Amino acid sequence: MNDCSWASYSTNRLVQHEIGLELLSMVQESDWKEDDVILDIGCGTGEITRMMAERDNVKEIIGIDISSKAIEFARLNNSIEGKTRYLVADFRKIKDIHSEFQNAFTKVYSNMSLHWMENTEKIFQYIFWCLKEDGVAVCNLGQSSTLLTIYDNYPKLKRWTKYVQDFDPGIHVFSGNQQDMWDIATWCGFKTSPRVIKSSSKQYILETRERVKGHLKPLMGPLESIPTSLQDDFLEDCCDLFYDVASKTEDRRYLWRHLLLRLMLKK
Ligand SMILES: C[S@@+](CC[C@H](N)C(=O)[O-])C[C@H]1O[C@@H](n2cnc3c(N)ncnc32)[C@H](O)[C@@H]1O
């Protein structure tokens, strides 16, 4: 991810939104509690945070994100007074910086964010630590994506070598399977029942070049280090790279693919 334009992320996060809603649909009506207190990890620009806050039963929702610019956008555009709180925080350090989060939440939700943090075991330990007894974690975790294929092919962007050669994507997809994830969850202390870990394979047709560009913009990490006057040229070349490496439908429409694990775990 880059910090260039969260307004653009908010407009173009159609894939993330659909995946986020699918994740949310794992929570059945009976799973919502009166006075739910929710933590949204990696809330980004806060659209789904706000949707959860709109539920009558939700007492408070705290959205945290490592990006101060994302949080600024969320505060401005997706706040509900008295219900949402947006904080800049690195979840990997949550025990040190927000000790009051221990046993504080009835739900922890996280969409498309946990694979931006290394050490899945530690992350799920921390989620467990944040939850109240009987609290529920509803999260997804990337396993593979067209994004990784693009990063792998960055060396083809010869004009941009200086910017892409030392680029560390900072993405840590989960390389195990459902059983491996389950082993981690039980090791953290999550209950064995109900246990919901689903593999989810998603693909989206990115119809137009503008759509591809909008989707790529927040995800092309090196963008931040490229002079503003050249950023559009870089994005155009990233679009060409996408068209070069992406899978296609039989009628030659270009696909963005995600393989994810969706989890719903009870403390
Ligand atoms: C793909 S975005 C998803 C945003 C949002 N959940 C959504 O559905 O649109 C991933 C988010 O995770 C955040 N993130 C990455 N590492 C983080 C960390 N260590 N702590 C908190 N947030 C983090 C990024 O800043 C980014 O906003």
The ligand as a MOL file (V3000), in Angstrom:
LIG
                    3D

  0  0  0     0  0            999 V3000
M  V30 BEGIN CTAB
M  V30 COUNTS 27 29 0 0 0
M  V30 BEGIN ATOM
M  V30 1 C -6.2490 -3.3000 1.7770 0
M  V30 2 S -6.4180 -2.1360 3.0620 0 CHG=1
M  V30 3 C -7.9780 -2.6230 3.7450 0
M  V30 4 C -8.6600 -1.4630 4.3870 0
M  V30 5 C -10.0840 -1.7140 4.8660 0
M  V30 6 N -10.1590 -2.7840 5.8300 0
M  V30 7 C -11.0370 -1.9440 3.7130 0
M  V30 8 O -11.7930 -2.9220 3.7530 0
M  V30 9 O -11.0440 -1.1520 2.7740 0 CHG=-1
M  V30 10 C -5.2550 -2.6900 4.3080 0
M  V30 11 C -5.1290 -1.7090 5.4650 0
M  V30 12 O -4.3080 -2.2790 6.4950 0
M  V30 13 C -3.5650 -1.2230 7.0830 0
M  V30 14 N -2.4370 -1.8010 7.8240 0
M  V30 15 C -1.3450 -2.4050 7.3030 0
M  V30 16 N -0.5070 -2.7790 8.2840 0
M  V30 17 C -1.0970 -2.4050 9.4750 0
M  V30 18 C -0.7090 -2.5210 10.8420 0
M  V30 19 N 0.4490 -3.0780 11.1890 0
M  V30 20 N -1.5380 -2.0440 11.7860 0
M  V30 21 C -2.7280 -1.4470 11.4400 0
M  V30 22 N -3.1180 -1.3010 10.1570 0
M  V30 23 C -2.3280 -1.7840 9.1810 0
M  V30 24 C -3.1770 -0.3740 5.8690 0
M  V30 25 O -2.7540 0.9240 6.2070 0
M  V30 26 C -4.4760 -0.3890 5.0760 0
M  V30 27 O -5.3240 0.6660 5.4120 0
M  V30 END ATOM
M  V30 BEGIN BOND
M  V30 1 1 1 2
M  V30 2 1 2 3
M  V30 3 1 2 10
M  V30 4 1 3 4
M  V30 5 1 4 5
M  V30 6 1 5 6
M  V30 7 1 5 7
M  V30 8 2 7 8
M  V30 9 1 7 9
M  V30 10 1 10 11
M  V30 11 1 11 12
M  V30 12 1 11 26
M  V30 13 1 12 13
M  V30 14 1 13 14
M  V30 15 1 13 24
M  V30 16 1 14 15
M  V30 17 1 14 23
M  V30 18 2 15 16
M  V30 19 1 16 17
M  V30 20 1 17 18
M  V30 21 2 17 23
M  V30 22 1 18 19
M  V30 23 2 18 20
M  V30 24 1 20 21
M  V30 25 2 21 22
M  V30 26 1 22 23
M  V30 27 1 24 25
M  V30 28 1 24 26
M  V30 29 1 26 27
M  V30 END BOND
M  V30 END CTAB
M  END
